[in-house]
Amino acid sequence: MFMRRALQEAQQAFDEGEIPIGAVIVCQGRIIARAHNLTETLHDVTAHAEMQAITQAANELGGKYLTDCTLYVTVEPCAMCAGALGWSQIPRIVYGCPDDRRGFSLLAPKALHPRCTVSRGVLEEECRQLMLQFFREKR
């Protein structure tokens, strides 16, 4: 399952001291991009897992539009990432747990491409627990 691979990326972020969010982009049944948060490592507030995965996928496909792809991400994308996903024209997003503070559905519900479908709650509890563990250990 592709969300399991995204969770592996999130675990890698956790192990590196990054907020544990992982993402994979799939095209025609094959993972073409995999990433996790790198904001601390790169000292870059835009280095979210989704942004890293979008760049990898575009490079892999040789173009900026991800019209035949699906993003799997462990946490609901933020408004910034949703905007980038909208511009990429990705048609499907699958995420694990919601982000009740900064998620796009609260802050930017129209940021995605109009034809994009969103599936929520895939491996939700596992995704949530990894986030909770990370922040418990940080405090």
C-alpha positions as a printed Julia matrix, in Angstrom:
139×3 Matrix{Float64}:
   0.0    0.0     0.0
   1.33   3.42   -0.96
   0.33   5.07    2.32
   2.6    2.6     4.12
   5.48   3.9     2.01
   4.53   7.46    2.95
   4.57   6.38    6.6
   8.09   5.01    6.13
   9.12   8.44    4.85
   7.45  10.04    7.88
   9.37   7.7    10.17
  12.61   8.72    8.46
  11.72  12.37    9.11
  11.03  11.5    12.75
  14.4    9.78   13.04
  16.1   12.88   11.6
  14.35  15.25   14.03
  12.01  16.61   11.37
   8.24  16.87   11.79
   7.19  13.36   10.73
   5.29  13.89    7.51
   5.98  11.67    4.54
   4.73  11.7     0.97
   4.88   9.59   -2.17
   3.62  10.37   -5.64
   2.42   7.48   -7.76
   2.02   7.45  -11.53
   0.58   4.44  -13.36
   0.98   2.21  -10.31
   4.65   3.13   -9.71
   6.19   5.42   -7.11
   7.94   8.22   -8.98
   8.69  10.44   -5.97
   9.12   9.95   -2.25
   9.95  12.58    0.32
   9.66  13.73    3.89
   9.88  17.07    5.64
  13.29  18.73    5.37
  12.52  22.14    6.88
  15.08  21.79    9.68
  17.77  20.16    7.56
  17.51  22.71    4.76
  16.59  25.69    6.99
  13.71  26.25    4.6
  10.11  26.72    5.7
   8.92  25.58    2.26
  10.69  22.21    2.39
   7.53  20.27    3.24
   7.24  16.64    2.18
   4.66  17.46   -0.48
   6.78  20.25   -2.0
   9.81  17.96   -2.16
   7.72  15.21   -3.76
   6.17  17.58   -6.33
   9.63  18.69   -7.46
  10.89  15.1    -7.7
   7.82  13.95   -9.64
   8.0   16.87  -12.08
  11.67  16.11  -12.7
  10.9   12.42  -13.2
   8.1   13.17  -15.67
   9.92  16.01  -17.41
   7.09  18.51  -16.92
   5.34  20.56  -14.28
   1.9   18.96  -14.52
   1.17  15.8   -12.54
  -2.11  15.04  -14.31
  -1.76  11.24  -14.14
  -0.55  11.05  -10.55
  -1.78  10.49   -7.01
  -0.21  11.99   -3.9
  -0.2    9.93   -0.71
   0.72  11.98    2.35
   0.52  11.16    6.04
  -0.97  14.49    7.15
  -3.44  16.8     5.41
  -1.52  19.28    3.25
  -1.22  22.88    4.43
  -2.47  25.82    2.37
   0.97  26.34    0.77
   1.22  22.73   -0.34
  -2.4   22.67   -1.5
  -1.67  25.69   -3.69
   1.33  23.97   -5.24
  -0.69  20.79   -5.72
  -3.4   22.83   -7.4
  -0.89  24.37   -9.81
   0.49  20.89  -10.55
  -3.02  19.8   -11.55
  -2.69  16.59   -9.57
  -6.05  14.82   -9.82
  -6.02  12.81   -6.58
  -4.76  13.28   -3.04
  -4.91  10.66   -0.29
  -3.99  11.65    3.25
  -3.84  10.04    6.65
  -4.75  12.37    9.49
  -6.25  15.85    9.35
  -4.42  18.99   10.39
  -7.05  20.86   12.38
  -4.91  24.0    12.68
  -3.17  24.47    9.34
  -4.83  22.04    6.95
  -5.97  23.27    3.55
  -9.58  22.2     4.13
  -9.83  24.84    6.85
  -7.58  27.57    5.45
  -7.73  27.18    1.67
 -10.5   24.77    0.65
 -10.45  25.96   -2.98
  -6.66  25.75   -3.48
  -6.69  22.35   -5.16
  -7.45  21.87   -8.84
 -11.25  21.83   -9.35
 -11.18  18.23  -10.61
  -9.0   16.93   -7.76
 -10.53  14.29   -5.51
  -9.44  13.88   -1.91
  -9.55  10.71    0.2
  -9.13  11.21    3.93
  -8.36   8.97    6.88
  -6.16   6.3     5.25
  -4.1    4.76    8.08
  -5.26   7.79   10.08
  -4.47   6.46   13.53
  -0.92   5.39   12.63
  -0.25   8.77   11.04
  -1.69  10.61   14.05
   0.25   8.55   16.58
   3.57   9.28   14.89
   2.84  13.02   15.04
   1.73  12.82   18.67
   4.84  10.86   19.66
   7.08  13.4    17.94
   5.56  16.37   19.73
   5.42  14.56   23.1
   9.16  13.95   22.84
   9.85  17.56   21.79
   8.06  19.05   24.79
